[in-house]
Amino acid sequence: MTKFRTKLLIALITLIITVLLGLGLFLGQLFKDYYLHSFNERLKKESSLLSMHVEDTGGISALNKVELFKISHTLDTRITVTDKKGKILFDSGSILLGNNTGHETTIKSVIHNKAETSKKTKIGRNSNVHYYWNPIMKKGKIEGYVFLSAKTDELKNASIQIWWLLSISLGLAFIVITILGFRITKRYTKPIESATNVAIELAKGNFRARTYEDRMNETGMLSSSINVLARNLEEMVKAQEMQQDRLSALIENMGSGLMLIDSRGYINLINRGYKDIFHVHPHDYVNELYYEVIEHKEVCRLVEEVFMTEQKVNRQMHLPLAIERRVFEVYGVPIIGANNVWKGVLLVFHDITELKDLEQMRKDFVANVSHELKTPVTSIKGFSETLLEGAMEDKGTLEAFLSIILKESDRLQTLIQDLLELSKIEQHGFVLDIQEFDLKAILSDVLTMLSGKADEKNIKLDFDCSKEAVWVEGDASRLKQVFINLVTNALSYTPSGGTVKIVVNQGKGKLQIHVIDTGIGIEKKEISRIFERFYRVDRARSRNSGGTGLGLAIVKHLVEAHHGNISVKSEVGFGSEFIIELEQSFRVH
């Protein structure tokens, strides 16, 4: 803004200098012309009076040279009297001025040309001489001429004085006007500078900036308008920020996942729900094409359908996440702005897995339990009826049938116990008995308990732990139950001659327990479902081995209750590996 003031001041001073110079030149030339005109008029009048005086005193023949010298001295001019042919009869300049050669030449030239007007010419190098003449008449005839000539030195001196006076006056006027101009420009540009600074602050986002409101003139109205604009902007920004905060809080804290795709197919936004559900990082998604980063083809096809039809589309999708499959109600909504301008697509992912599980549980629980109970109940009933019909008389048959009834009863009891155990674990009031214990000792007990079953199938049990003791905080009985189920499953699905191995790795505050077998393995598509209730990889083999289909569901719940994590690696025909990760120091969250 200082540059603006400087430019304005320079422009004003330039204008003033131009006006003053023009005015000085005009006044100087005017004064010079006026002085020169006055000087010439004086000579003209004096020459007329002198010619009349000569005529009145008797003409050329009666010249009074003494009196002419006095007149010449009084008038401070050179008086020359000639006859009509140009012969000089009297010349006061021979004493006063000298340089008669040029003077005679000029006089003869005037008489020769019969000039009737005044003439100015230069005599010598540095002298300007003005001549005025009048004829001397006698009886109506020209008897001679009277010449008055004077140097213009006084005119030069007067002109110099005039220019000096004008220069000093204009210089003083320039100084005064410059000072006043600086103060005036400062006075009128200061409100503009203040308003400009406030406008710059507003452009930077500082909506609290204000300018001083002076008198209600044009600059005062500008300052007042800037302040009103600043207040309005501040209120608008506050309202927008409040609305933005509400919208951001709503989007980020809604339980469902949300994704915003623009009209070109680039992802503009994913909320916290989406990040938590799919375990992704915003940098990997935002500003990327949706079909390049979304792994699930069903979702991509839904987005394509919304783009093509410009209609709302919703579908239920089963999407695999880590080791489980979850069910989502996916809504695709086209975003169309004013004038039917296509803005993009909004995707909303509602996780309805629990609702679906509950719904499926209501539908399948009776069927699953009935199916699981059917075989033992049918066996018990059939063999009991056979015994009642007379088969009990045969001792061998009686013992065989009673043995089968006992086995089916045990199976039935195991199924009921697992159902009760799972129900208890899933209750909100389920509490672990947390204490510090040696995990290595627990794992050794588990292998000892199951060594008999391993020997029956000729399966080798290995235990790899380099530490003498592995201390961990948790519920010892529940973790023991976890490893019994995992090792039992491994033995059940490992053929004769195979190996089941437990490996313990200890890191910084964390433990990893690997249960590795060389069994039949699990297909990749089934890995995400093996922790579901009553789900079996090989149903016939599971049932024959006495499995209920609830063991892995119990294992998953107990590991998560310890704030741990369980994952599976498997390849069909080469075996499976269950990896449990636990914190050594248990903290209730």
C-alpha positions as CSV (number, residue, x, y, z in Angstrom):
1,M,0.0,0.0,0.0
2,T,3.0,2.3,0.5
3,K,3.7,1.9,-3.2
4,F,0.2,3.2,-3.9
5,R,0.7,6.2,-1.8
6,T,4.2,6.9,-3.3
7,K,2.8,6.5,-6.8
8,L,-0.1,8.8,-6.0
9,L,2.3,11.4,-4.5
10,I,4.7,11.2,-7.4
11,A,1.8,11.6,-9.9
12,L,0.5,14.6,-7.9
13,I,4.0,16.2,-7.7
14,T,4.6,15.6,-11.4
15,L,1.3,17.3,-12.2
16,I,2.2,20.2,-10.0
17,I,5.7,20.6,-11.5
18,T,4.3,20.5,-15.0
19,V,1.7,23.1,-14.1
20,L,4.2,25.3,-12.3
21,L,6.7,25.1,-15.1
22,G,4.1,25.9,-17.7
23,L,2.8,28.7,-15.6
24,G,6.4,30.0,-15.0
25,L,7.2,29.9,-18.7
26,F,4.0,31.6,-19.5
27,L,4.4,34.4,-16.9
28,G,8.1,34.9,-17.7
29,Q,7.3,35.3,-21.4
30,L,4.4,37.5,-20.6
31,F,6.5,39.8,-18.4
32,K,9.3,39.9,-20.9
33,D,6.9,40.7,-23.8
34,Y,5.3,43.4,-21.6
35,Y,8.6,45.0,-20.6
36,L,9.9,44.8,-24.2
37,H,6.6,46.4,-25.5
38,S,6.9,49.1,-22.9
39,F,10.5,49.7,-23.8
40,N,9.7,50.0,-27.5
41,E,6.8,52.3,-26.9
42,R,8.9,54.6,-24.8
43,L,11.6,54.8,-27.5
44,K,8.9,55.4,-30.1
45,K,7.3,58.2,-28.1
46,E,10.7,59.7,-27.3
47,S,11.7,59.7,-30.9
48,S,8.5,61.5,-31.9
49,L,8.9,64.1,-29.2
50,L,12.6,64.6,-30.2
51,S,11.8,65.1,-33.9
52,M,9.1,67.6,-32.9
53,H,11.6,69.4,-30.6
54,V,14.1,69.7,-33.5
55,E,11.5,70.9,-35.8
56,D,10.3,73.5,-33.3
57,T,13.8,74.8,-32.6
58,G,14.5,75.6,-36.2
59,G,15.3,72.3,-37.8
60,I,18.6,70.8,-38.7
61,S,20.3,74.1,-39.5
62,A,19.7,75.3,-35.9
63,L,20.7,72.2,-34.0
64,N,21.6,72.8,-30.3
65,K,24.1,70.0,-29.7
66,V,24.5,70.9,-26.0
67,E,20.8,70.5,-25.4
68,L,20.7,67.3,-27.4
69,F,23.6,65.9,-25.2
70,K,21.6,66.7,-22.1
71,I,18.5,65.1,-23.6
72,S,20.5,62.0,-24.5
73,H,22.0,61.8,-21.0
74,T,18.5,62.2,-19.4
75,L,16.9,59.6,-21.6
76,D,19.9,57.3,-21.4
77,T,19.7,56.8,-25.2
78,R,21.8,57.5,-28.2
79,I,20.6,60.4,-30.3
80,T,21.7,60.6,-33.9
81,V,20.6,63.4,-36.4
82,T,21.3,63.0,-40.1
83,D,20.4,64.8,-43.2
84,K,18.0,63.2,-45.7
85,K,21.0,61.4,-47.4
86,G,22.2,59.8,-44.2
87,K,25.0,62.0,-43.4
88,I,25.4,62.1,-39.6
89,L,25.2,65.7,-38.4
90,F,25.0,64.9,-34.7
91,D,25.7,61.7,-32.7
92,S,25.7,61.5,-28.9
93,G,26.8,57.9,-29.1
94,S,30.4,58.8,-30.2
95,I,31.0,59.6,-26.6
96,L,28.5,57.4,-24.8
97,L,28.6,54.2,-26.9
98,G,31.3,54.1,-29.5
99,N,31.3,51.6,-32.4
100,N,30.3,54.2,-35.0
101,T,31.0,52.0,-38.0
102,G,28.1,49.7,-37.4
103,H,25.9,52.5,-36.3
104,E,26.5,54.5,-39.6
105,T,25.9,51.4,-41.6
106,T,22.6,50.7,-39.9
107,I,21.4,54.3,-40.4
108,K,22.4,54.4,-44.1
109,S,20.6,51.0,-44.6
110,V,17.4,52.4,-43.0
111,I,17.5,55.6,-45.1
112,H,18.4,53.7,-48.2
113,N,15.5,51.3,-47.8
114,K,13.2,54.2,-46.8
115,A,11.9,52.2,-43.9
116,E,8.9,53.7,-42.3
117,T,8.8,51.4,-39.2
118,S,11.2,50.7,-36.4
119,K,13.9,48.1,-36.7
120,K,16.0,46.1,-34.3
121,T,19.4,44.7,-35.2
122,K,22.6,43.4,-33.6
123,I,25.7,45.6,-33.5
124,G,28.8,43.8,-32.4
125,R,28.8,40.3,-30.8
126,N,27.0,40.7,-27.5
127,S,24.9,43.9,-27.9
128,N,21.2,44.1,-28.8
129,V,20.4,47.7,-30.0
130,H,16.9,48.9,-30.7
131,Y,16.4,51.8,-33.2
132,Y,13.5,54.2,-33.6
133,W,13.5,57.1,-36.0
134,N,11.3,59.9,-37.2
135,P,11.8,62.2,-40.2
136,I,12.4,65.9,-39.5
137,M,10.0,67.9,-41.7
138,K,10.4,71.5,-42.8
139,K,7.8,73.1,-45.0
140,G,6.3,69.6,-45.7
141,K,9.6,68.2,-46.9
142,I,12.0,65.8,-45.2
143,E,14.9,67.7,-44.1
144,G,16.6,64.9,-42.2
145,Y,16.1,62.1,-39.6
146,V,16.3,61.7,-35.9
147,F,17.4,58.3,-34.6
148,L,17.1,57.0,-31.1
149,S,19.0,53.9,-30.2
150,A,19.4,52.1,-26.9
151,K,21.0,48.8,-25.7
152,T,18.7,46.1,-24.2
153,D,21.0,45.3,-21.3
154,E,18.4,46.6,-18.9
155,L,15.9,44.4,-20.6
156,K,18.1,41.4,-20.0
157,N,18.7,42.3,-16.4
158,A,15.0,42.8,-15.9
159,S,14.3,39.4,-17.6
160,I,16.8,37.7,-15.4
161,Q,15.3,39.2,-12.3
162,I,11.9,38.2,-13.4
163,W,13.0,34.6,-13.9
164,W,14.8,34.5,-10.6
165,L,11.6,35.8,-8.9
166,L,9.5,33.3,-10.7
167,S,11.9,30.5,-9.9
168,I,12.0,31.3,-6.2
169,S,8.2,31.7,-6.0
170,L,7.6,28.5,-7.9
171,G,10.2,26.7,-5.8
172,L,8.6,27.8,-2.5
173,A,5.2,26.9,-3.9
174,F,6.5,23.5,-4.9
175,I,7.8,22.8,-1.4
176,V,4.6,24.0,0.2
177,I,2.4,22.0,-2.2
178,T,4.6,18.9,-1.8
179,I,4.2,19.0,2.0
180,L,0.5,19.6,1.7
181,G,0.2,16.9,-1.0
182,F,2.0,14.4,1.2
183,R,-0.3,15.1,4.1
184,I,-3.4,15.0,2.0
185,T,-2.4,11.8,0.2
186,K,-1.6,10.2,3.6
187,R,-4.9,11.4,5.0
188,Y,-6.9,9.9,2.1
189,T,-4.9,6.8,1.5
190,K,-4.6,5.7,5.1
191,P,-8.3,4.4,5.3
192,I,-7.7,2.7,1.9
193,E,-4.6,1.1,3.2
194,S,-6.4,-0.1,6.3
195,A,-9.3,-1.5,4.3
196,T,-6.8,-3.2,1.9
197,N,-5.0,-4.8,4.9
198,V,-8.3,-6.0,6.3
199,A,-9.2,-7.4,2.9
200,I,-5.9,-9.3,2.7
201,E,-6.5,-10.7,6.2
202,L,-10.0,-11.8,5.1
203,A,-8.5,-13.5,2.1
204,K,-6.1,-15.4,4.4
205,G,-9.0,-16.6,6.5
206,N,-8.7,-14.2,9.4
207,F,-12.4,-13.1,9.6
208,R,-11.9,-11.3,12.9
209,A,-9.9,-8.5,11.2
210,R,-11.6,-5.0,11.3
211,T,-10.7,-1.6,10.0
212,Y,-11.1,1.8,11.7
213,E,-14.3,3.6,10.6
214,D,-13.7,7.3,10.1
215,R,-16.1,10.0,9.1
216,M,-19.0,9.0,6.8
217,N,-17.4,10.0,3.6
218,E,-16.4,7.8,0.7
219,T,-13.5,6.2,2.6
220,G,-15.6,5.9,5.7
221,M,-18.3,4.1,3.7
222,L,-15.6,1.8,2.3
223,S,-14.3,1.0,5.8
224,S,-17.8,0.4,7.1
225,S,-18.6,-1.9,4.2
226,I,-15.4,-3.9,4.7
227,N,-16.3,-4.3,8.4
228,V,-19.9,-5.4,7.5
229,L,-18.4,-7.9,5.0
230,A,-16.0,-9.2,7.6
231,R,-18.7,-9.7,10.2
232,N,-21.0,-11.5,7.6
233,L,-18.1,-13.7,6.5
234,E,-17.3,-14.6,10.1
235,E,-20.8,-15.6,10.8
236,M,-21.1,-17.6,7.6
237,V,-17.8,-19.4,8.3
238,K,-18.9,-20.1,11.9
239,A,-22.2,-21.5,10.6
240,Q,-20.4,-23.5,7.9
241,E,-17.8,-24.8,10.4
242,M,-20.6,-25.8,12.7
243,Q,-22.5,-27.6,9.9
244,Q,-19.3,-29.2,8.7
245,D,-18.5,-30.4,12.2
246,R,-21.9,-31.9,12.6
247,L,-21.7,-33.6,9.2
248,S,-18.2,-34.9,9.9
249,A,-19.2,-36.2,13.3
250,L,-22.2,-37.9,11.7
251,I,-20.2,-39.4,8.9
252,E,-17.3,-40.5,11.0
253,N,-19.3,-41.9,13.9
254,M,-22.0,-43.7,12.0
255,G,-21.8,-47.4,12.5
256,S,-21.9,-48.2,8.8
257,G,-19.1,-47.8,6.3
258,L,-19.4,-45.0,3.8
259,M,-17.6,-44.3,0.5
260,L,-18.0,-41.3,-1.8
261,I,-17.0,-41.7,-5.5
262,D,-17.0,-38.8,-7.9
263,S,-18.3,-38.6,-11.4
264,R,-14.9,-39.8,-12.8
265,G,-14.7,-42.9,-10.7
266,Y,-12.2,-41.6,-8.1
267,I,-12.8,-42.2,-4.4
268,N,-13.1,-38.9,-2.6
269,L,-14.0,-40.0,0.9
270,I,-14.1,-43.1,3.2
271,N,-15.3,-42.8,6.8
272,R,-14.0,-44.3,10.0
273,G,-16.7,-47.1,9.8
274,Y,-15.4,-48.2,6.4
275,K,-11.8,-48.2,7.6
276,D,-12.6,-50.2,10.8
277,I,-14.7,-52.7,8.9
278,F,-12.3,-53.4,6.0
279,H,-9.1,-52.5,7.8
280,V,-7.8,-50.2,5.1
281,H,-5.8,-46.9,5.2
282,P,-7.3,-43.8,3.6
283,H,-4.0,-43.1,1.7
284,D,-4.5,-46.3,-0.2
285,Y,-8.1,-45.4,-1.3
286,V,-8.6,-41.7,-1.5
287,N,-8.0,-40.2,-5.0
288,E,-7.8,-43.7,-6.5
289,L,-10.1,-45.3,-9.1
290,Y,-12.6,-47.4,-7.2
291,Y,-12.1,-50.5,-9.4
292,E,-8.4,-50.5,-8.8
293,V,-8.5,-50.5,-5.0
294,I,-11.8,-52.3,-4.1
295,E,-11.0,-56.0,-4.0
296,H,-14.6,-57.3,-4.0
297,K,-16.0,-57.6,-7.5
298,E,-19.6,-57.6,-6.4
299,V,-19.1,-54.0,-5.0
300,C,-17.5,-52.9,-8.3
301,R,-20.4,-54.3,-10.3
302,L,-22.9,-52.5,-8.0
303,V,-21.1,-49.2,-8.6
304,E,-21.1,-49.8,-12.4
305,E,-24.8,-50.5,-12.3
306,V,-25.4,-47.2,-10.4
307,F,-23.3,-45.3,-13.0
308,M,-25.2,-46.9,-15.9
309,T,-28.8,-46.7,-14.6
310,E,-28.5,-43.6,-12.4
311,Q,-30.9,-45.4,-10.0
312,K,-30.6,-46.4,-6.4
313,V,-29.3,-50.0,-6.0
314,N,-29.1,-52.1,-2.9
315,R,-27.9,-55.7,-2.5
316,Q,-26.9,-58.1,0.3
317,M,-23.3,-59.3,-0.2
318,H,-21.2,-62.0,1.6
319,L,-17.7,-60.5,1.7
320,P,-14.7,-62.3,3.2
321,L,-12.8,-60.3,5.8
322,A,-9.7,-62.0,7.2
323,I,-10.8,-65.4,8.5
324,E,-14.5,-64.8,8.5
325,R,-17.3,-64.0,6.1
326,R,-19.5,-61.0,6.9
327,V,-22.9,-60.1,5.4
328,F,-23.4,-56.5,4.2
329,E,-26.4,-54.6,3.0
330,V,-24.8,-52.4,0.4
331,Y,-26.6,-49.3,-0.9
332,G,-25.5,-47.5,-4.0
333,V,-27.1,-44.0,-4.4
334,P,-26.4,-41.7,-7.4
335,I,-25.6,-38.1,-6.4
336,I,-27.2,-35.7,-8.9
337,G,-26.9,-32.0,-8.3
338,A,-28.8,-29.0,-9.7
339,N,-29.7,-29.0,-13.4
340,N,-29.2,-32.8,-13.4
341,V,-25.4,-32.5,-13.1
342,W,-23.9,-35.9,-12.3
343,K,-21.8,-35.7,-9.1
344,G,-20.9,-39.3,-8.4
345,V,-22.0,-42.3,-6.3
346,L,-22.5,-42.8,-2.5
347,L,-21.9,-46.3,-1.1
348,V,-23.1,-47.3,2.3
349,F,-22.1,-50.6,3.9
350,H,-24.4,-51.8,6.7
351,D,-22.9,-54.8,8.5
352,I,-25.8,-57.1,9.1
353,T,-23.8,-60.2,9.9
354,E,-25.0,-60.4,13.5
355,L,-28.6,-59.9,12.4
356,K,-28.2,-62.5,9.7
357,D,-26.6,-64.8,12.2
358,L,-29.4,-64.4,14.6
359,E,-31.9,-64.8,11.9
360,Q,-30.2,-67.9,10.6
361,M,-29.8,-69.1,14.1
362,R,-33.5,-68.9,14.7
363,K,-34.1,-70.8,11.5
364,D,-31.3,-73.4,11.7
365,F,-30.9,-73.9,15.5
366,V,-33.7,-76.4,15.8
367,A,-32.7,-78.1,12.5
368,N,-29.0,-78.3,13.5
369,V,-29.6,-79.5,17.0
370,S,-32.2,-82.0,15.8
371,H,-29.8,-83.2,13.2
372,E,-27.0,-83.6,15.7
373,L,-29.3,-85.3,18.2
374,K,-31.1,-87.5,15.7
375,T,-28.3,-90.1,15.4
376,P,-27.6,-90.7,19.1
377,V,-31.3,-90.5,20.0
378,T,-32.3,-92.9,17.2
379,S,-29.5,-95.3,18.1
380,I,-30.4,-95.3,21.8
381,K,-34.1,-95.7,21.0
382,G,-33.5,-98.4,18.4
383,F,-31.1,-100.5,20.5
384,S,-33.4,-100.0,23.6
385,E,-36.4,-101.3,21.7
386,T,-34.4,-104.2,20.4
387,L,-33.3,-105.1,23.9
388,L,-36.9,-104.8,25.2
389,E,-38.1,-107.1,22.4
390,G,-35.9,-109.9,23.7
391,A,-32.4,-109.3,22.6
392,M,-31.3,-108.8,26.2
393,E,-31.6,-112.5,26.8
394,D,-28.4,-112.8,24.6
395,K,-25.6,-111.7,26.9
396,G,-23.2,-110.8,24.0
397,T,-25.8,-108.9,22.2
398,L,-26.8,-107.1,25.4
399,E,-23.3,-106.0,26.1
400,A,-22.8,-104.8,22.6
401,F,-26.0,-102.9,22.5
402,L,-25.4,-101.3,26.0
403,S,-21.9,-100.3,24.8
404,I,-23.4,-98.6,21.8
405,I,-26.1,-96.9,23.9
406,L,-23.4,-95.7,26.3
407,K,-21.3,-94.3,23.4
408,E,-24.2,-92.5,21.9
409,S,-25.2,-91.2,25.3
410,D,-21.6,-89.8,25.8
411,R,-21.9,-88.2,22.4
412,L,-25.2,-86.7,23.3
413,Q,-23.8,-85.4,26.6
414,T,-20.8,-83.9,24.8
415,L,-23.1,-82.0,22.4
416,I,-25.2,-80.7,25.2
417,Q,-22.2,-79.6,27.2
418,D,-20.7,-77.8,24.2
419,L,-24.0,-76.0,23.5
420,L,-24.2,-74.9,27.2
421,E,-20.5,-73.9,27.2
422,L,-20.9,-71.8,24.0
423,S,-24.0,-70.2,25.4
424,K,-22.2,-69.4,28.6
425,I,-19.2,-67.9,26.8
426,E,-21.4,-65.7,24.6
427,Q,-23.3,-64.3,27.5
428,H,-22.4,-60.7,28.5
429,G,-21.8,-61.7,32.1
430,F,-19.0,-64.1,31.2
431,V,-15.9,-63.5,33.4
432,L,-12.5,-65.0,33.1
433,D,-10.5,-66.1,36.1
434,I,-7.3,-64.1,35.4
435,Q,-4.1,-65.2,37.1
436,E,-0.4,-65.6,36.1
437,F,0.6,-69.1,35.1
438,D,3.2,-71.0,33.1
439,L,1.8,-71.6,29.6
440,K,4.5,-74.2,28.8
441,A,3.2,-76.4,31.7
442,I,-0.4,-76.1,30.4
443,L,0.7,-77.1,26.9
444,S,2.7,-80.1,28.3
445,D,-0.4,-81.3,30.2
446,V,-2.5,-81.0,27.0
447,L,0.0,-83.1,25.0
448,T,0.2,-85.7,27.9
449,M,-3.6,-85.9,28.0
450,L,-3.9,-86.5,24.2
451,S,-0.8,-88.7,23.8
452,G,-3.0,-91.9,24.1
453,K,-5.2,-90.8,21.2
454,A,-2.1,-89.9,19.2
455,D,-0.6,-93.3,19.8
456,E,-3.8,-95.0,18.7
457,K,-3.5,-93.3,15.3
458,N,0.2,-93.6,15.2
459,I,0.6,-89.7,15.1
460,K,3.7,-88.1,16.4
461,L,3.3,-85.2,18.9
462,D,6.0,-82.5,19.0
463,F,6.5,-79.6,21.3
464,D,8.9,-76.7,20.5
465,C,9.6,-74.1,23.2
466,S,13.1,-72.8,23.9
467,K,12.1,-71.2,27.2
468,E,12.1,-73.0,30.5
469,A,8.9,-71.3,31.5
470,V,6.5,-69.0,29.6
471,W,4.6,-66.8,32.1
472,V,1.4,-65.3,30.9
473,E,-1.7,-63.7,32.5
474,G,-5.0,-65.3,31.7
475,D,-7.6,-67.9,32.6
476,A,-5.5,-71.1,32.7
477,S,-8.5,-73.5,32.5
478,R,-10.1,-71.7,29.5
479,L,-6.8,-71.5,27.6
480,K,-6.2,-75.2,28.3
481,Q,-9.7,-75.9,26.8
482,V,-8.6,-73.9,23.7
483,F,-5.5,-76.0,23.1
484,I,-7.3,-79.3,23.9
485,N,-9.8,-78.5,21.2
486,L,-7.2,-77.4,18.7
487,V,-4.9,-80.5,19.3
488,T,-8.0,-82.8,19.3
489,N,-9.1,-81.4,15.9
490,A,-5.5,-81.7,14.6
491,L,-5.4,-85.4,15.6
492,S,-8.9,-86.0,14.2
493,Y,-8.0,-84.7,10.7
494,T,-4.4,-86.0,10.5
495,P,-4.0,-89.5,9.0
496,S,-2.0,-92.3,10.5
497,G,1.8,-91.6,10.4
498,G,1.3,-87.9,10.5
499,T,2.6,-85.2,12.9
500,V,1.0,-82.6,15.2
501,K,3.4,-79.9,16.5
502,I,3.0,-77.1,19.0
503,V,5.5,-74.2,18.6
504,V,5.8,-71.3,21.1
505,N,7.4,-68.0,19.9
506,Q,7.9,-65.2,22.4
507,G,8.2,-61.5,21.2
508,K,8.0,-58.1,22.9
509,G,5.1,-58.6,25.3
510,K,3.4,-61.0,22.9
511,L,3.2,-64.8,22.5
512,Q,2.5,-66.8,19.4
513,I,1.4,-70.4,19.7
514,H,1.3,-72.4,16.5
515,V,-0.6,-75.7,16.3
516,I,0.6,-77.4,13.1
517,D,-0.6,-80.7,11.6
518,T,0.1,-82.6,8.5
519,G,-3.6,-83.5,7.9
520,I,-6.0,-83.2,5.1
521,G,-6.0,-79.4,5.0
522,I,-8.8,-76.9,4.4
523,E,-9.8,-75.3,1.2
524,K,-9.3,-71.6,0.9
525,K,-13.0,-70.8,0.4
526,E,-13.9,-72.7,3.7
527,I,-11.3,-71.0,5.9
528,S,-13.5,-68.0,6.6
529,R,-16.3,-70.4,7.8
530,I,-14.6,-72.9,10.0
531,F,-15.3,-70.9,13.2
532,E,-19.1,-71.0,12.5
533,R,-21.3,-73.1,14.7
534,F,-21.9,-76.7,13.5
535,Y,-19.7,-76.1,10.4
536,R,-17.6,-79.0,9.4
537,V,-14.9,-79.2,6.7
538,D,-15.5,-83.0,6.3
539,R,-18.9,-83.8,7.9
540,A,-18.7,-87.5,7.7
541,R,-15.2,-87.7,9.2
542,S,-16.1,-85.1,11.9
543,R,-19.2,-87.0,13.0
544,N,-17.3,-90.3,13.0
545,S,-14.6,-88.8,15.2
546,G,-17.1,-87.6,17.7
547,G,-17.0,-83.9,16.8
548,T,-19.9,-81.6,17.4
549,G,-19.0,-78.8,15.1
550,L,-18.8,-76.3,18.0
551,G,-15.2,-76.7,19.1
552,L,-13.7,-74.0,16.9
553,A,-16.5,-71.6,17.7
554,I,-15.7,-72.0,21.4
555,V,-12.0,-71.6,20.7
556,K,-12.5,-68.3,18.8
557,H,-14.7,-66.9,21.6
558,L,-12.2,-67.8,24.3
559,V,-9.2,-66.3,22.4
560,E,-11.1,-63.1,21.8
561,A,-12.1,-63.0,25.4
562,H,-8.4,-62.9,26.2
563,H,-8.1,-60.0,23.7
564,G,-6.1,-62.3,21.5
565,N,-6.3,-63.2,17.8
566,I,-6.5,-66.5,16.0
567,S,-5.7,-67.1,12.3
568,V,-5.4,-70.1,10.0
569,K,-3.0,-71.1,7.2
570,S,-3.9,-74.2,5.3
571,E,-3.3,-76.0,2.0
572,V,-5.3,-79.0,0.9
573,G,-3.3,-82.2,1.3
574,F,-0.5,-80.6,3.2
575,G,-2.1,-79.8,6.6
576,S,-3.1,-76.7,8.5
577,E,-1.6,-74.2,11.0
578,F,-3.6,-72.4,13.6
579,I,-1.9,-69.3,15.0
580,I,-2.9,-67.9,18.4
581,E,-1.5,-64.5,19.4
582,L,-1.8,-63.4,23.1
583,E,-0.7,-60.5,25.2
584,Q,1.6,-61.7,28.0
585,S,0.1,-59.0,30.3
586,F,-3.7,-59.3,30.3
587,R,-5.5,-56.0,30.8
588,V,-9.3,-55.7,30.9
589,H,-10.4,-53.1,28.3
